[in-house]
Amino acid sequence: MSQPTLAHRARRLLSLMLACVCLAAPLGAYAFDLATLQQRLAQTPSLAGKFTQQRRLADLGSSLDSSGNFRFVRGQRVVWQLERPVEERIELTPEAIVNGSGDRTPPGGEQVARLFLQLLEGDWQALASRFEIALAGNAEAWQVTLTPKAKALRERISSIALDGGRYIDHLTLHTPGGDTLAVRLFDQHPLSGDAP
């Protein structure tokens, strides 16, 4: 039996290297990071769905539960239509929080509204100036944890956690005093127009 020629060995080595490259390429192609997640969320500019919201108050040892539906238009607004325990319309824009009567509330509400919109949009670049951001999971089941950088913000927010898959499914905010705001978004679907 004759020994393989040098050319034959070189071809086999080249074939093996190509096979390794082909096997490795999909791993790189499916790398999941914050930029990929932001692009994924941005693919749906307008969403509608339902929500439940639970606000736990540590000092009172009680919780306030509410539910309703929402409409979200990326970069513009989210309309929070409370149905229980009371009916109320709240609109958050980058400039303000506006109630159903058209009143802007509360003082400084524009900062809260802007933060909430940035979270729903997955605008990690804007959020990174104020938070340390950690991503875990994959495209089907991911979790993002945001921890405030500045002391002034840490006095109001301990952490914010988001999780989801195609869309954001849960948002949980913890305060240093032990209060928690937990929002669940469900029955979400894209809107064809940018109706409020």
Phi, psi and omega in degrees: 000126187280150179288144177298140180288164179299321180296320180296317178297319180297319179296319180295318179296318179296318179298319179295318179295319179296320179297319179296318180296318181294324179288325183281332185303314180298329179297317178292323182294332183255019178301135184245117179223183183297323179295319178296318179296318179297317178297320180298313180294325182289346180294341178243096185290334182224135183225152170226155179179195179243163178215154164236147183223131177233123178249111179265127181253109187297318184290335179264347182063033182221175178223151177247120182252140176215163180206165180170207178229165182220158171228130185235124175243111186306131177080356184236303187194161163229131178254121182256107181258099178289136176244329179222143001280347176230161175266125179201142178254127178233128179245128177250125175236171177299343183260337188190168165252125184238130179273181184298339179273357181089004179278139175276128183207148348272182174302135183079008182297337181296327179291319177295315181298316181297318178298315182298318178295318178298323178293314180295328181277346186065040181276074186296328180297316179291320182289332184296340178288339183241346185227147163279132186239128179236133180247137175224160177094203182221186186299331182276332182210097184241159176222135176237130177244130179244128180239125183300144178271313187277146181300319182300321179285325178295338177287343180249329183228126174278311180196160174230134179237136175236146170212161181173198178222262176291322178235175172283125182258327182220144173226124180231127180242130178247141177251160179299333180280358179097357176288150180224137171244119181240121181243130175246128178251131182210174186050040184278142178208148180294148173258144181283331179239181181259038180294140180290000000 
